[in-house]
Every structure is written in structure tokens, then in C-alpha cells.
Amino acid sequence: MRQLCLFWITLFLLAGCQSTYYAALERAGIHKRDILVDRVGDARDSQQQAQQQFRDALERYRSVVQVEGGELEVRYEALDREYQASERAARNVRNRIEGVEDVANALFREWRRELRDYTNRDLRAASERELKRTEQQYEALIQRMKAAEKRIEPVLGVLRDQVLFLKHNLNARAIGALQGEYRTLSANVDELVAEMQRAIDEADLFIRRMQSAE
């Protein structure tokens, strides 16, 4: 299955068209509903990884500004690595959310279009109710994910400022000047982690609902 998916991904990249990509997967028996569930799971995982990364970055920042001793250059480089890793985690979260949105939009467009193909009114009405229910659940999910993603920039902003400042002011006095920012950064990380946890919980709920409806 993994090799098959890689083949279709390659085909998509060559074609440069999402509709071609989804059509190819449909022919392989992989439907948009399944892709949505998989991408929601991937987005959830990326947020779990981001949670840990930002905790690590906060701890590294604390070790730089609050722990006595140690080579300043080494401590700065360690903080810079955590910042760069946090940037990558943020990009991954954003990309995963965009992937969820893309397949969800494709799924709902297809679902609404296919409602016109029914000849049985009762079946059409039942499918329309299920579509509305799924759209509502998806809206709750994507709002949670985006709310968590918005919490990332305040944390990155603080980290970015501190790393830039230390780059050109690597001395004990500069370290002391940054100690006051730890409380702000810690509060921002706590809010980010909490918001991401709410998004993770919403993703788990969405996945369970989608799987139970199959």
C-alpha cells in the first residue's frame, strides 16, 4: 500500500493538478473520505510534535537566561537550533492544515454535486443530512486547528527576537536583559500547548465520528 501511494503521489506531482491526484487515488480504491481522515490524523500528529518542540524551546531558553555558568556561544547555538526546529514545526502544522482543507473542500464539492444524481428522495435526504452533519463537525475541527496555529507566531516572535538579540550581544549583560522575557514566553507556550491540545482532542473526535459512520 505504501508503494502504491508513493506512485500516485509521484503521478500527482507530475500532473500538477489536485483533481488528477484525487481521481488517481479513487481509481486505486482510496476515496476522499479516507484521505481526509488520514490527513486529519497527520495534522493532529504534527500538533503533538509541535507541542513538544515548543516545550523544548522554552526549556532551552530558560537554560540560557536563568542557568549560571557554561559557554555563552554554546548556549546561544543551542537556543538557535531550538528556534530553527520550532520554525520547521510551525511550517509542518500549517502545511498539514492546508492539506486537510484541500481534501475537505474537494470531498464536500463532490458530495453536494452527487446529491443531484439521486432518484430516490429518501436516500437523497439522508445523504444530505449526513453531509450537513459532517460539514458541521469539520468546521468545528478546522476552527480549532486554526486557533491553535494562530498561537504559534507569538511564541516564534519572542524566540526570534531573543535569538537575533543574542547573536550580536552575546555577553552576560545581554543574558540578564532577556530574563524578564521568560515569563512572557512561558505564558505564550502554555497557551499554545493548551490550544493545540484542544485541537488534538477535536481531531480525535472527528476521526472517531468519521470511522463510526463507515
Backbone torsions as a table, in degrees:
resi	resn	phi	psi	omega
1	MET	NA	-41.5	-179.7
2	ARG	-62.4	-42.2	179.8
3	GLN	-66.2	-36.6	178.5
4	LEU	-63.9	-44.5	179.3
5	CYS	-62.5	-41.3	178.7
6	LEU	-62.7	-36.6	178.2
7	PHE	-62.6	-45.5	-178.8
8	TRP	-70.3	-32.9	175.9
9	ILE	-63.5	-42.0	177.2
10	THR	-61.4	-42.1	178.0
11	LEU	-60.1	-42.0	179.1
12	PHE	-62.5	-44.0	-178.4
13	LEU	-62.9	-38.2	179.1
14	LEU	-70.3	-38.1	-177.6
15	ALA	-76.6	-32.7	178.7
16	GLY	68.3	30.0	-175.8
17	CYS	-142.9	125.1	-179.3
18	GLN	-65.2	-37.1	-179.3
19	SER	-63.8	-37.3	176.3
20	THR	-65.0	-41.2	179.5
21	TYR	-60.4	-50.4	-178.5
22	TYR	-66.8	-37.7	178.7
23	ALA	-63.6	-39.2	179.2
24	ALA	-64.7	-42.4	178.8
25	LEU	-67.1	-36.2	176.7
26	GLU	-59.1	-43.0	179.8
27	ARG	-65.2	-25.5	177.7
28	ALA	-86.9	2.4	178.9
29	GLY	86.5	13.7	178.9
30	ILE	-108.7	110.0	-171.6
31	HIS	-94.0	162.0	-177.3
32	LYS	-58.5	-36.2	178.6
33	ARG	-60.2	-43.2	178.9
34	ASP	-66.2	-40.4	179.3
35	ILE	-63.9	-40.5	178.9
36	LEU	-60.2	-46.7	179.4
37	VAL	-60.2	-43.9	179.8
38	ASP	-62.7	-42.9	-177.3
39	ARG	-71.5	-34.0	174.3
40	VAL	-62.8	-41.4	176.5
41	GLY	-62.3	-40.7	178.0
42	ASP	-65.1	-41.0	179.0
43	ALA	-64.7	-40.9	175.9
44	ARG	-60.1	-45.3	-179.8
45	ASP	-62.9	-39.1	-179.7
46	SER	-65.1	-33.7	178.8
47	GLN	-74.2	-35.5	174.6
48	GLN	-62.5	-42.5	178.4
49	GLN	-65.7	-38.6	179.1
50	ALA	-66.1	-39.0	176.2
51	GLN	-52.9	-50.9	-177.8
52	GLN	-66.5	-39.2	-179.5
53	GLN	-62.4	-42.8	-178.8
54	PHE	-73.0	-29.9	171.2
55	ARG	-62.8	-44.1	179.4
56	ASP	-62.8	-40.7	179.8
57	ALA	-64.6	-39.7	177.9
58	LEU	-63.4	-43.0	179.6
59	GLU	-64.8	-39.3	177.9
60	ARG	-65.1	-40.8	178.2
61	TYR	-61.9	-43.0	178.6
62	ARG	-60.3	-41.8	-178.7
63	SER	-65.9	-29.2	179.8
64	VAL	-75.0	-44.7	-170.8
65	VAL	-96.9	-15.3	-174.4
66	GLN	-118.3	-15.1	-177.4
67	VAL	-97.0	128.7	-180.0
68	GLU	-76.8	151.0	173.8
69	GLY	84.1	168.7	178.9
70	GLY	95.8	152.5	-180.0
71	GLU	-70.1	124.7	-176.7
72	LEU	-61.9	-39.6	-179.8
73	GLU	-62.1	-42.1	179.7
74	VAL	-65.1	-41.8	-179.6
75	ARG	-67.0	-39.6	177.0
76	TYR	-62.2	-46.6	-178.3
77	GLU	-62.0	-36.8	177.6
78	ALA	-65.4	-41.7	177.9
79	LEU	-65.2	-40.8	178.8
80	ASP	-62.5	-39.1	178.0
81	ARG	-63.3	-40.7	178.5
82	GLU	-65.5	-38.1	177.6
83	TYR	-63.4	-46.2	179.6
84	GLN	-61.7	-40.3	177.5
85	ALA	-64.9	-36.0	178.0
86	SER	-66.9	-38.3	175.9
87	GLU	-61.1	-43.2	179.5
88	ARG	-65.4	-40.4	178.4
89	ALA	-62.6	-40.3	178.8
90	ALA	-63.7	-44.1	178.2
91	ARG	-61.8	-40.4	-179.7
92	ASN	-63.3	-42.5	177.9
93	VAL	-60.7	-47.8	-179.3
94	ARG	-60.8	-44.6	-178.9
95	ASN	-63.7	-39.9	-179.8
96	ARG	-66.6	-39.1	178.2
97	ILE	-64.9	-41.9	177.7
98	GLU	-61.6	-37.4	177.3
99	GLY	-65.0	-39.2	176.3
100	VAL	-63.0	-47.3	-178.8
101	GLU	-60.7	-41.3	-176.8
102	ASP	-62.2	-50.2	-177.0
103	VAL	-73.2	-32.0	177.5
104	ALA	-63.8	-44.8	178.5
105	ASN	-61.4	-41.5	178.7
106	ALA	-64.8	-41.7	-179.9
107	LEU	-63.6	-47.1	-176.1
108	PHE	-70.1	-35.0	175.0
109	ARG	-61.5	-46.1	179.9
110	GLU	-63.4	-43.0	-177.9
111	TRP	-62.0	-46.7	179.9
112	ARG	-64.4	-39.0	179.4
113	ARG	-64.8	-39.1	-176.8
114	GLU	-74.4	-16.6	175.7
115	LEU	-60.5	-29.2	-179.4
116	ARG	-72.0	-15.0	-175.8
117	ASP	-86.2	-10.8	-178.9
118	TYR	-70.8	143.1	169.2
119	THR	-105.5	-21.8	178.6
120	ASN	-90.3	115.6	-176.9
121	ARG	-62.2	-40.1	-177.7
122	ASP	-65.0	-42.6	179.1
123	LEU	-66.7	-39.0	177.8
124	ARG	-63.7	-42.2	179.9
125	ALA	-64.8	-39.8	179.6
126	ALA	-65.7	-42.1	179.2
127	SER	-66.3	-37.7	179.3
128	GLU	-66.1	-38.8	176.8
129	ARG	-63.8	-41.5	179.4
130	GLU	-65.7	-37.9	177.3
131	LEU	-61.4	-47.5	-179.2
132	LYS	-63.0	-40.9	179.6
133	ARG	-63.8	-44.1	-179.8
134	THR	-66.0	-40.2	178.2
135	GLU	-62.9	-39.7	178.6
136	GLN	-64.1	-43.5	178.7
137	GLN	-65.0	-38.6	178.6
138	TYR	-65.7	-42.2	-180.0
139	GLU	-61.1	-40.8	177.3
140	ALA	-62.2	-40.0	-179.8
141	LEU	-66.4	-51.4	-173.6
142	ILE	-68.1	-31.7	175.7
143	GLN	-64.7	-40.4	177.2
144	ARG	-63.9	-44.6	-178.3
145	MET	-62.9	-42.5	-179.0
146	LYS	-71.1	-34.3	176.8
147	ALA	-62.9	-40.5	177.8
148	ALA	-67.6	-41.3	-179.0
149	GLU	-62.7	-33.6	179.3
150	LYS	-68.0	-22.9	178.9
151	ARG	-75.9	-11.9	-175.7
152	ILE	-71.2	-44.6	-172.7
153	GLU	-60.8	-41.1	176.6
154	PRO	-57.5	-36.0	177.9
155	VAL	-70.9	-47.2	178.9
156	LEU	-62.0	-37.4	-179.6
157	GLY	-60.3	-45.8	178.0
158	VAL	-63.2	-47.2	179.8
159	LEU	-60.8	-43.5	-179.1
160	ARG	-60.7	-45.7	-179.9
161	ASP	-61.1	-43.7	-177.0
162	GLN	-68.2	-40.5	179.4
163	VAL	-64.8	-43.5	178.5
164	LEU	-63.1	-41.1	-179.8
165	PHE	-64.0	-45.8	-178.8
166	LEU	-66.4	-31.2	-178.4
167	LYS	-55.9	-36.5	-175.6
168	HIS	-111.5	1.0	-178.9
169	ASN	-138.6	53.9	-172.6
170	LEU	-85.6	84.3	178.1
171	ASN	-152.7	168.9	-175.3
172	ALA	-61.5	-36.1	179.9
173	ARG	-64.8	-41.1	178.3
174	ALA	-64.3	-41.3	177.0
175	ILE	-58.4	-44.1	179.4
176	GLY	-62.7	-36.5	-179.1
177	ALA	-66.7	-24.2	-177.3
178	LEU	-89.4	-8.6	-175.9
179	GLN	-61.0	-34.8	-178.9
180	GLY	-66.6	-20.7	-179.7
181	GLU	-78.8	-13.4	-176.9
182	TYR	-61.3	-41.6	-178.9
183	ARG	-63.4	-41.2	177.8
184	THR	-63.6	-46.9	179.7
185	LEU	-62.5	-42.4	-179.8
186	SER	-61.5	-42.3	179.0
187	ALA	-64.8	-41.0	179.0
188	ASN	-64.9	-40.4	179.0
189	VAL	-66.3	-41.3	178.5
190	ASP	-60.1	-42.8	179.2
191	GLU	-66.2	-40.9	178.5
192	LEU	-62.4	-48.1	-178.7
193	VAL	-62.0	-41.2	180.0
194	ALA	-66.1	-42.7	-179.9
195	GLU	-66.7	-38.7	177.9
196	MET	-66.4	-36.1	178.5
197	GLN	-64.1	-37.5	177.0
198	ARG	-64.9	-39.4	177.7
199	ALA	-67.2	-39.5	178.1
200	ILE	-62.7	-44.4	178.5
201	ASP	-63.1	-40.1	178.8
202	GLU	-65.5	-38.0	178.0
203	ALA	-64.7	-43.3	177.7
204	ASP	-60.2	-42.3	179.2
205	LEU	-64.3	-43.7	180.0
206	PHE	-61.7	-44.9	-179.8
207	ILE	-61.6	-44.4	179.3
208	ARG	-61.5	-41.1	-179.8
209	ARG	-65.7	-42.7	179.5
210	MET	-64.7	-40.8	-179.3
211	GLN	-71.0	-35.6	-179.7
212	SER	-71.9	-21.0	-179.4
213	ALA	-84.4	-9.1	-177.1
214	GLU	-72.1	NA	NA
